[in-house]
């Protein structure tokens, strides 16, 4: 179901993650994503999995939402697991036709799927606990040094946040259009690949029209509110780094150091 896609959704709350500065959350997300690829050992993955579970519980966002964020990618996870299970050389423990399943492939496929799942969960933690406005301000502040080389930091952050904000809206509208077409007898689940692609035309055309209409309405609303870019703009709530942010950065640094030590020890 398209409604199972949770990208871009925000859940208001008062948890520790909600109160953190968006710049801190963005930087820590980048650090954790890098750690997923650098510290690729069982010990490192165990630490990252435990951290993801702890943060998901402390965010006070329903755990079902994190499962829903993974559901659209289940087939990618399954395909990745099967490919490595059957293509990694090693000790064969089961054979199906010409495919040899190895213990090494089982381990490698499991950890690669875990890596993808951790990337999705950490990204969902950011969007679930950070409002679009705060995310825009945080991105703009982090990109501000790039203004020295001519990068429009404010406009870039605004575009990224608007795109992220409208993902749930477009998904909901696509689901509505599909249900309307199905009520008129459309069938999107049968036929060959070419026929299924042809069936998408009645969905894409009204979706594009609706997207352009929403973009025009948004532009009109921004002009009506005297939006003229980021120069000289003030904010009702200024960002500030507090004790929670320093504590989170310190704990993350300790975890990264521990994972580095475990990798050096081969754990």
GUVO-338579 format. One record per residue: x, y, z of N, C-alpha, C, O in turn. Coordinates in steps of 0.2 Angstrom, whole numbers, padded with zeros to 4 digits, always signed. Last residue first. Example, Ala and Ser with C-alpha at 12.3 -4.5 7.8 and 13.67 -1.06 7.14 Angstrom:
+0064-0011+0035+0068-0005+0036+0064+0000+0039+0067+0006+0040/+0066-0028+0039+0062-0022+0039+0066-0016+0039+0071-0017+0042/
This chain:
+0183-0038+0082+0177-0040+0085+0171-0038+0081+0165-0040+0082/+0196-0034+0079+0193-0039+0075+0186-0042+0078+0184-0048+0076/+0201-0023+0085+0202-0030+0088+0199-0035+0084+0200-0041+0086/+0197-0013+0076+0204-0015+0077+0206-0021+0080+0210-0024+0078/+0183-0014+0080+0185-0016+0073+0193-0018+0073+0195-0022+0069/+0183-0010+0093+0181-0017+0091+0183-0019+0084+0185-0025+0083/+0188+0003+0091+0192-0001+0095+0190-0008+0093+0194-0013+0093/+0177+0008+0084+0183+0008+0081+0188+0004+0084+0192+0000+0081/+0167+0007+0093+0166+0003+0087+0173+0003+0083+0175-0002+0081/+0172+0017+0102+0171+0010+0104+0171+0005+0098+0174+0000+0098/+0171+0028+0095+0177+0026+0097+0177+0019+0099+0182+0015+0098/+0157+0029+0093+0161+0028+0087+0168+0026+0089+0171+0022+0086/+0153+0031+0107+0151+0025+0103+0155+0023+0097+0157+0018+0095/+0159+0043+0109+0161+0037+0113+0159+0031+0109+0163+0026+0109/+0151+0051+0100+0159+0050+0099+0161+0044+0103+0166+0041+0100/+0139+0049+0106+0140+0047+0099+0147+0046+0098+0150+0041+0095/+0141+0056+0118+0139+0049+0118+0140+0046+0111+0143+0040+0111/+0143+0069+0113+0148+0066+0117+0147+0058+0117+0152+0054+0116/+0131+0072+0106+0137+0072+0102+0143+0068+0106+0146+0064+0103/+0122+0072+0117+0121+0067+0112+0128+0067+0108+0130+0061+0106/+0128+0083+0125+0128+0076+0128+0127+0071+0122+0130+0066+0122/+0125+0093+0116+0132+0092+0118+0133+0085+0121+0137+0081+0120/+0111+0093+0116+0115+0092+0110+0122+0090+0111+0125+0086+0108/+0108+0095+0129+0106+0089+0126+0110+0088+0120+0112+0082+0119/+0112+0109+0131+0116+0103+0134+0114+0096+0131+0118+0092+0131/+0110+0116+0115+0110+0116+0122+0114+0110+0125+0117+0106+0121/+0111+0128+0102+0114+0121+0104+0114+0121+0112+0116+0126+0115/+0097+0136+0094+0103+0136+0099+0105+0129+0101+0100+0125+0102/+0088+0145+0082+0091+0139+0084+0097+0140+0089+0100+0145+0089/+0074+0156+0086+0081+0155+0084+0084+0148+0086+0082+0146+0092/+0059+0158+0081+0062+0154+0085+0069+0153+0083+0070+0149+0078/+0056+0167+0071+0052+0168+0077+0056+0164+0082+0056+0166+0088/+0068+0175+0061+0065+0169+0063+0062+0170+0070+0065+0173+0074/+0071+0185+0046+0072+0184+0053+0067+0178+0055+0063+0176+0051/+0080+0189+0031+0074+0186+0035+0076+0184+0042+0081+0183+0044/+0090+0194+0024+0086+0199+0028+0081+0195+0032+0077+0199+0036/+0088+0182+0011+0092+0188+0013+0087+0193+0018+0082+0194+0016/+0081+0172+0006+0083+0171+0013+0087+0178+0015+0088+0178+0021/+0066+0177-0003+0072+0173-0002+0074+0174+0005+0071+0176+0009/+0054+0184-0001+0059+0186-0006+0065+0183-0006+0071+0186-0007/+0037+0183+0003+0043+0179+0003+0048+0182-0003+0046+0182-0009/+0025+0189+0006+0031+0193+0004+0037+0189+0005+0042+0192+0007/+0014+0181+0006+0017+0182+0012+0024+0186+0012+0028+0186+0016/+0011+0180-0008+0006+0184-0004+0009+0185+0003+0007+0190+0006/+0022+0171-0011+0022+0178-0013+0017+0182-0009+0019+0188-0008/+0017+0159-0005+0023+0162-0003+0024+0170-0005+0027+0174-0001/+0005+0157-0012+0005+0158-0005+0011+0162-0003+0011+0166+0002/+0010+0155-0025+0006+0161-0024+0006+0163-0017+0006+0168-0015/+0018+0143-0023+0021+0149-0025+0017+0156-0024+0020+0161-0022/+0007+0135-0020+0012+0136-0015+0016+0143-0017+0017+0147-0012/+0000+0135-0032-0003+0137-0026+0002+0139-0021+0001+0144-0017/+0010+0129-0040+0007+0136-0042+0004+0139-0036+0005+0145-0034/+0010+0116-0034+0016+0121-0035+0014+0128-0036+0017+0132-0033/-0002+0111-0036+0000+0113-0029+0006+0117-0029+0007+0122-0025/-0002+0111-0050-0007+0115-0047-0005+0117-0040-0005+0122-0038/+0008+0101-0052+0009+0108-0055+0004+0113-0051+0006+0118-0050/+0001+0090-0046+0007+0093-0043+0009+0100-0046+0011+0104-0042/-0010+0088-0054-0011+0090-0047-0005+0093-0044-0005+0098-0040/-0004+0084-0066-0008+0090-0066-0009+0093-0059-0008+0099-0057/+0002+0073-0061+0006+0078-0064+0002+0085-0064+0005+0090-0062/-0009+0065-0059-0004+0066-0053+0000+0072-0055+0001+0077-0051/-0016+0064-0071-0019+0068-0066-0014+0070-0060-0015+0075-0057/-0005+0056-0077-0007+0062-0080-0011+0066-0074-0009+0072-0074/-0003+0044-0069+0002+0049-0070+0000+0056-0072+0002+0061-0070/-0014+0036-0071-0012+0039-0064-0008+0045-0065-0008+0050-0061/-0016+0033-0084-0022+0036-0081-0020+0039-0074-0024+0043-0071/-0003+0026-0085-0004+0033-0088-0010+0036-0085-0010+0042-0084/-0002+0014-0080+0000+0019-0076-0002+0026-0079-0002+0031-0075/-0005+0005-0090-0010+0006-0085-0008+0012-0080-0013+0015-0077/+0007+0003-0096+0002+0007-0100-0004+0009-0095-0007+0014-0095/+0013-0005-0087+0016+0002-0088+0011+0006-0091+0010+0012-0090/+0006-0016-0089+0005-0013-0082+0008-0006-0083+0005-0001-0080/+0009-0020-0102+0002-0018-0100+0002-0014-0094-0002-0010-0093/+0023-0023-0100+0021-0017-0105+0014-0015-0103+0012-0009-0103/+0022-0034-0092+0025-0028-0089+0023-0022-0094+0022-0017-0091/+0005-0042-0093+0013-0042-0094+0015-0035-0092+0011-0030-0090/-0008-0044-0081-0005-0042-0087+0002-0042-0087+0005-0043-0082/-0013-0036-0065-0013-0041-0070-0010-0039-0077-0009-0033-0078/-0014-0024-0057-0011-0030-0055-0010-0036-0060-0007-0041-0058/-0023-0014-0060-0016-0013-0061-0011-0019-0059-0005-0018-0058/-0037-0011-0068-0034-0016-0065-0026-0015-0066-0024-0015-0072/-0052-0001-0067-0045-0002-0069-0042-0007-0065-0044-0008-0059/-0065+0001-0064-0064-0005-0067-0057-0006-0069-0055-0011-0073/-0068+0012-0056-0070+0012-0063-0068+0006-0067-0070+0006-0073/-0061+0009-0045-0068+0009-0044-0072+0010-0051-0077+0008-0052/-0048+0011-0050-0050+0004-0048-0058+0004-0048-0061-0001-0050/-0048+0025-0050-0047+0022-0056-0050+0014-0055-0053+0012-0060/-0049+0028-0036-0054+0030-0040-0054+0027-0047-0059+0025-0050/-0037+0022-0032-0043+0019-0029-0049+0022-0034-0054+0018-0035/-0028+0030-0038-0028+0023-0040-0035+0020-0038-0038+0016-0041/-0030+0042-0032-0031+0042-0039-0032+0034-0041-0036+0033-0045/-0026+0039-0019-0033+0041-0020-0035+0041-0027-0040+0038-0029/-0013+0037-0021-0017+0031-0018-0024+0033-0020-0028+0029-0021/-0009+0050-0025-0008+0044-0029-0012+0038-0027-0016+0035-0031/-0011+0057-0013-0015+0058-0019-0015+0053-0024-0019+0051-0027/-0002+0051-0004-0009+0050-0003-0013+0052-0009-0018+0048-0010/+0010+0055-0011+0008+0047-0010+0001+0046-0009-0002+0042-0011/+0009+0068-0010+0009+0065-0016+0007+0058-0016+0004+0055-0020/+0010+0070+0004+0005+0072+0001+0004+0069-0006-0002+0067-0008/+0023+0064+0007+0017+0061+0010+0011+0063+0006+0006+0059+0005/+0031+0074-0001+0031+0066-0002+0025+0063+0001+0021+0060-0003/+0032+0087+0004+0026+0085-0001+0026+0077-0003+0022+0075-0006/+0043+0087+0012+0037+0089+0015+0031+0086+0010+0026+0084+0013/+0053+0086+0002+0052+0081+0008+0046+0081+0011+0042+0076+0012/+0052+0097-0005+0051+0091-0008+0050+0085-0003+0046+0081-0005/+0054+0107+0005+0048+0107+0002+0047+0100-0002+0041+0097-0001/+0068+0104+0008+0063+0103+0013+0056+0102+0010+0051+0098+0012/+0074+0107-0004+0075+0100-0001+0069+0099+0004+0066+0093+0004/+0071+0121-0005+0069+0116-0010+0069+0109-0008+0064+0105-0009/+0077+0126+0006+0070+0127+0005+0068+0121+0000+0062+0118+0002/+0091+0123+0004+0088+0120+0009+0080+0120+0009+0077+0116+0011/+0092+0131-0008+0094+0124-0008+0090+0121-0003+0087+0115-0004/+0090+0144-0003+0085+0141-0008+0086+0134-0009+0081+0130-0010/+0100+0145+0007+0093+0146+0009+0089+0142+0004+0085+0138+0005/+0112+0144-0001+0111+0139+0004+0103+0139+0006+0100+0134+0007/+0118+0144-0016+0112+0147-0013+0109+0143-0007+0105+0139-0008/+0135+0146-0018+0130+0141-0017+0124+0144-0013+0125+0147-0008/+0147+0154-0019+0141+0155-0023+0135+0150-0023+0131+0151-0027/+0156+0152-0009+0158+0150-0016+0152+0150-0021+0152+0147-0026/+0150+0157+0002+0156+0160+0000+0158+0158-0007+0162+0161-0010/+0140+0148+0005+0138+0154+0001+0144+0158-0001+0144+0162-0006/+0144+0138+0012+0145+0137+0005+0143+0143+0001+0144+0144-0005/+0141+0141+0025+0148+0142+0023+0149+0142+0016+0153+0145+0013/+0127+0137+0026+0129+0144+0025+0136+0145+0023+0137+0149+0019/+0123+0124+0028+0126+0125+0021+0128+0132+0020+0131+0134+0015/+0119+0124+0041+0125+0120+0039+0127+0122+0033+0133+0121+0031/+0108+0133+0040+0114+0135+0044+0120+0131+0042+0125+0133+0042/+0100+0126+0031+0102+0132+0029+0108+0134+0033+0113+0136+0030/+0097+0114+0039+0100+0114+0033+0104+0120+0031+0109+0120+0028/+0089+0121+0050+0096+0117+0051+0100+0116+0045+0106+0117+0045/+0078+0126+0043+0083+0131+0046+0090+0127+0048+0095+0130+0047/+0073+0114+0038+0075+0119+0033+0080+0124+0037+0085+0125+0034/+0069+0108+0050+0074+0105+0046+0077+0110+0041+0083+0110+0039/+0060+0117+0055+0066+0116+0059+0072+0113+0054+0078+0115+0055/+0050+0115+0046+0053+0122+0047+0060+0121+0050+0064+0125+0048/+0047+0101+0047+0050+0104+0041+0053+0110+0042+0058+0112+0038/+0052+0095+0063+0047+0098+0059+0051+0100+0053+0057+0102+0053/+0058+0079+0068+0060+0086+0066+0055+0089+0062+0054+0086+0056/+0055+0066+0070+0056+0070+0076+0058+0077+0074+0060+0081+0079/+0055+0060+0058+0049+0059+0063+0049+0064+0068+0044+0066+0071/+0067+0063+0052+0061+0066+0049+0055+0065+0054+0050+0070+0054/+0076+0055+0060+0077+0063+0059+0070+0066+0057+0068+0071+0059/+0071+0042+0060+0072+0046+0066+0072+0053+0065+0069+0057+0069/+0073+0039+0046+0066+0040+0049+0066+0044+0056+0062+0048+0057/+0087+0037+0046+0084+0043+0042+0077+0044+0045+0075+0050+0045/+0088+0026+0054+0091+0032+0057+0088+0038+0053+0087+0044+0056/+0080+0017+0046+0078+0018+0053+0081+0025+0055+0078+0029+0058/+0088+0016+0034+0081+0018+0034+0079+0021+0041+0076+0026+0042/+0100+0011+0039+0100+0017+0036+0093+0020+0036+0092+0026+0037/+0096-0001+0045+0099+0004+0049+0099+0011+0046+0097+0016+0049/+0093-0008+0033+0088-0007+0038+0090-0001+0042+0086+0003+0044/+0106-0009+0027+0100-0005+0023+0095-0003+0028+0092+0002+0028/+0112-0017+0036+0114-0011+0035+0109-0006+0031+0108-0001+0033/+0104-0029+0036+0104-0025+0042+0107-0018+0041+0104-0013+0044/+0108-0033+0023+0101-0031+0024+0100-0027+0031+0096-0022+0031/+0121-0036+0026+0120-0031+0021+0112-0028+0022+0111-0022+0021/+0120-0046+0035+0123-0040+0037+0122-0034+0032+0121-0028+0034/+0114-0056+0027+0111-0054+0033+0114-0047+0035+0110-0042+0037/+0124-0058+0017+0117-0056+0016+0114-0053+0022+0110-0048+0021/+0134-0064+0025+0135-0057+0022+0129-0054+0020+0128-0048+0020/+0129-0075+0030+0131-0070+0035+0132-0063+0031+0129-0058+0034/+0126-0082+0019+0120-0081+0024+0122-0075+0028+0118-0071+0030/+0138-0083+0013+0133-0079+0009+0127-0078+0014+0125-0072+0014/+0144-0092+0022+0147-0086+0021+0142-0081+0018+0142-0075+0019/+0136-0103+0019+0136-0100+0026+0139-0093+0026+0136-0089+0029/+0128-0104+0003+0134-0105+0008+0133-0101+0014+0129-0096+0015/+0119-0112-0009+0118-0108-0003+0124-0109+0002+0125-0115+0004/+0120-0114-0026+0123-0116-0020+0122-0111-0014+0125-0105-0015/+0109-0117-0039+0111-0112-0034+0114-0116-0028+0110-0120-0025/+0103-0126-0048+0110-0124-0049+0113-0119-0044+0119-0117-0044/+0093-0133-0036+0094-0133-0044+0102-0132-0045+0106-0136-0043/+0099-0128-0022+0093-0128-0025+0094-0128-0033+0096-0122-0035/+0107-0134-0007+0108-0133-0014+0101-0133-0017+0097-0138-0016/+0116-0129+0008+0110-0131+0005+0110-0130-0003+0114-0125-0005/+0129-0126+0012+0124-0130+0017+0118-0132+0014+0114-0136+0017/+0145-0124+0007+0138-0125+0005+0134-0129+0010+0137-0134+0012/+0157-0112+0011+0154-0119+0013+0147-0119+0011+0143-0116+0014/+0160-0101-0003+0161-0104+0004+0158-0111+0005+0157-0115+0000/+0155-0087-0013+0158-0093-0012+0160-0095-0005+0161-0091-0001/+0139-0080-0015+0145-0079-0011+0149-0086-0011+0145-0091-0008/+0127-0082-0021+0133-0080-0026+0139-0079-0022+0145-0078-0025/+0117-0084-0013+0118-0089-0018+0124-0088-0022+0126-0092-0026/+0117-0074-0004+0116-0081-0001+0118-0086-0006+0121-0091-0005/+0116-0063-0012+0122-0064-0008+0122-0071-0005+0128-0074-0005/+0103-0064-0017+0109-0063-0021+0115-0065-0018+0119-0069-0021/+0095-0064-0005+0096-0070-0009+0102-0070-0014+0105-0075-0015/+0097-0051+0000+0099-0057+0004+0100-0063+0000+0105-0067+0000/+0092-0043-0010+0099-0042-0008+0101-0049-0005+0107-0051-0006/+0078-0047-0010+0083-0049-0016+0090-0048-0014+0094-0052-0017/+0075-0043+0003+0074-0050+0001+0079-0052-0005+0082-0057-0005/+0076-0029+0001+0080-0033+0006+0080-0040+0005+0086-0043+0005/+0067-0027-0009+0074-0025-0010+0079-0029-0005+0084-0032-0007/+0056-0030-0002+0058-0034-0008+0065-0033-0010+0068-0037-0013/+0054-0021+0008+0056-0028+0009+0058-0032+0004+0062-0036+0004/+0052-0008+0007+0058-0010+0004+0060-0017+0006+0065-0020+0005/+0040-0004+0012+0040-0004+0005+0047-0006+0002+0047-0008-0004/+0043-0007+0027+0039-0012+0023+0040-0011+0015+0040-0016+0011/+0050+0002+0034+0054-0003+0031+0050-0007+0026+0053-0010+0021/+0040+0011+0038+0045+0014+0034+0050+0009+0031+0053+0010+0025/+0033+0002+0046+0030+0004+0040+0035+0007+0035+0035+0007+0029/+0042+0001+0057+0041-0005+0053+0038-0003+0046+0039-0006+0041/+0040+0014+0062+0047+0012+0059+0046+0006+0055+0050+0005+0050/+0027+0013+0065+0029+0018+0060+0036+0016+0057+0037+0017+0051/+0027+0005+0076+0024+0003+0070+0026+0007+0064+0026+0005+0058/+0031+0012+0087+0036+0008+0083+0033+0005+0077+0037+0003+0072/+0027+0029+0088+0024+0022+0088+0029+0018+0084+0031+0019+0078/+0039+0039+0096+0035+0038+0090+0033+0031+0090+0037+0026+0091/+0047+0041+0106+0040+0041+0108+0036+0041+0102+0030+0042+0102/+0061+0041+0106+0058+0046+0102+0050+0046+0103+0047+0051+0102/+0065+0029+0113+0065+0036+0116+0062+0041+0112+0060+0047+0115/+0064+0020+0103+0059+0019+0109+0059+0026+0112+0054+0028+0114/+0073+0024+0094+0067+0023+0092+0062+0023+0098+0056+0026+0097/+0085+0023+0102+0083+0030+0100+0075+0029+0097+0071+0034+0098/+0086+0009+0104+0085+0014+0110+0082+0021+0108+0078+0024+0111/+0088+0005+0091+0082+0003+0095+0081+0007+0101+0075+0009+0102/+0100+0011+0088+0094+0012+0084+0087+0010+0088+0082+0014+0088/+0108+0005+0097+0107+0012+0097+0101+0014+0093+0097+0018+0096/+0108-0008+0093+0105-0007+0100+0104+0001+0100+0099+0003+0103/+0113-0007+0080+0107-0009+0081+0104-0008+0088+0098-0006+0088/+0126-0002+0084+0122+0002+0080+0115+0000+0080+0110+0004+0080/+0131-0013+0091+0131-0007+0094+0126-0002+0090+0122+0001+0093/+0131-0023+0080+0127-0024+0087+0126-0018+0090+0121-0016+0093/+0139-0018+0071+0132-0018+0069+0128-0019+0076+0122-0017+0076/+0151-0019+0078+0149-0013+0076+0142-0013+0075+0138-0008+0077/+0152-0033+0080+0152-0029+0086+0149-0022+0084+0145-0019+0088/+0153-0037+0066+0147-0039+0070+0147-0035+0077+0141-0033+0078/+0158-0023+0056+0160-0029+0060+0154-0031+0064+0149-0027+0065/+0160-0011+0049+0156-0016+0046+0159-0023+0050+0161-0028+0046/+0162+0004+0051+0163-0001+0056+0158-0007+0054+0154-0009+0058/+0158+0011+0038+0165+0010+0041+0166+0004+0045+0171+0000+0045/+0145+0010+0037+0149+0008+0031+0156+0007+0034+0160+0002+0031/+0140+0016+0048+0137+0010+0046+0141+0006+0041+0142+0000+0040/+0147+0028+0049+0149+0022+0054+0146+0016+0051+0149+0011+0052/+0139+0036+0041+0146+0034+0039+0149+0028+0043+0152+0024+0041/+0128+0037+0048+0128+0033+0042+0135+0031+0039+0136+0026+0036/+0133+0044+0059+0130+0037+0060+0130+0033+0053+0131+0027+0053/+0136+0056+0053+0141+0052+0057+0139+0045+0057+0143+0040+0056/+0123+0060+0049+0129+0059+0044+0134+0055+0047+0137+0050+0044/+0117+0061+0061+0114+0057+0056+0120+0055+0051+0121+0049+0049/+0124+0072+0067+0125+0065+0070+0122+0060+0065+0124+0054+0065/+0120+0082+0058+0127+0080+0059+0128+0073+0062+0132+0069+0059/+0106+0082+0061+0109+0081+0054+0116+0079+0054+0118+0074+0051/+0106+0085+0075+0103+0079+0072+0106+0077+0065+0107+0071+0064/+0112+0098+0075+0115+0092+0079+0112+0085+0076+0116+0081+0075/+0102+0105+0068+0109+0104+0065+0113+0099+0069+0117+0095+0065/+0091+0104+0076+0091+0101+0070+0098+0100+0067+0099+0095+0063/+0093+0101+0094+0094+0106+0088+0094+0102+0082+0098+0097+0081/+0081+0091+0103+0088+0093+0100+0088+0098+0094+0083+0098+0091/+0068+0088+0106+0071+0095+0108+0078+0096+0106+0080+0101+0107/+0066+0076+0100+0062+0082+0097+0065+0088+0100+0065+0093+0096/+0074+0068+0108+0076+0069+0101+0072+0075+0098+0075+0079+0094/+0067+0068+0120+0074+0071+0120+0076+0073+0112+0079+0078+0111/+0050+0073+0116+0055+0068+0118+0062+0072+0118+0062+0077+0115/+0038+0079+0113+0042+0082+0118+0048+0078+0120+0051+0079+0125/+0031+0080+0097+0032+0077+0103+0036+0081+0107+0039+0087+0105/+0024+0077+0080+0025+0082+0086+0026+0078+0092+0022+0073+0094/+0030+0069+0068+0026+0067+0073+0028+0072+0079+0033+0071+0082/+0031+0069+0050+0033+0072+0056+0028+0071+0062+0022+0072+0061/+0036+0061+0035+0031+0063+0040+0034+0065+0047+0040+0063+0048/+0045+0058+0025+0044+0065+0026+0038+0066+0031+0037+0072+0032/+0040+0042+0022+0045+0047+0021+0042+0054+0022+0037+0056+0019/+0031+0031+0024+0031+0036+0029+0037+0042+0028+0038+0045+0033/+0020+0021+0015+0026+0025+0015+0026+0031+0019+0022+0035+0019/+0008+0016+0016+0013+0013+0021+0019+0017+0021+0023+0016+0025/+0000+0020+0006+0000+0024+0012+0004+0021+0017+0005+0024+0023/+0002+0011-0004+0006+0017-0004+0006+0021+0002+0010+0025+0004/+0004-0006+0000+0000+0000+0000+0004+0006+0000+0009+0007+0004/
